[in-house]
Amino acid sequence: MTFRYTLVVGSKQLSSWSLRPYLAMRATGAPFQEVVIALNRPQTHADILRHSPSGKVPALKIEENGEVVTVFDSLAICETLAERHQEAGLWPDLPLVRARARAYACEMHAGFAALRKTLPMQIASRLPTPELGDEVRQDIARVTTAWEEALVRHETDGGFLFGRFSIADCMYAPVVSRFVTYGVSLTPRLTQYCERIMALAGMQDWTAAARKELGA
């Protein structure tokens, strides 16, 4: 079977949704071509529509045996990669642990709107902590509580939320970057977890590209 991947992402300084499947793709070790679309430009929507019928990034194009399929939505892309590259172990092996990891990923995918709005991803920047309203504090409390619970159970198995690096970590990586960007205070365990995420080769490369976008 022959196949080729093209991952279409948005500006790396800003596109939290694009970062998630990028990290999953890097974890598979599979080669892929990358298309970066500048966000917040007059032509952005038209540029995206050339690659994704949803009009949003990210999108994964899979060219396989003469057929091209476009998968859009971050979590759908991550799930597709996990299915196609089971050797990468993007979900935990044990069914109950895997179920919990999926719940974490889906909660991130569907929630935390106040956190997203108040602390937008600006991964290559370091900015003062803005005023945090009650809803944002509640979101931060939920995220940090969930991280603590997962790490207490699984940290010694690999250092990530469910032991080895998984899609759950992919989904929360942009939140890690937000906490770093805005200097959100965390416990020592969570600070170390954030450091491990930020040290990933994929995160390092993504952040370096974001710095280039800023001209830094």
ABEGO torsion letter per residue (X at the ends): XBBBBBBBBBBAAABAAAAAAAAAAAAAGBBBBBBBBBBGBAAAAAAAAAABAAGBOBBBBBBBGGBBBBBBEAAAAAAAAAAABAAAGABBABAAAAAAAAAAAAAAAABGAAAAAABBBBAABBBBBBBBBAAAAAAAAAAAAAAAAAAAAAAAAGGBAAEBBBAAAAAAAAAAAAAAAAGBBBBAAAAAAAAAAAABAAAAAAAAAAAAAAGX
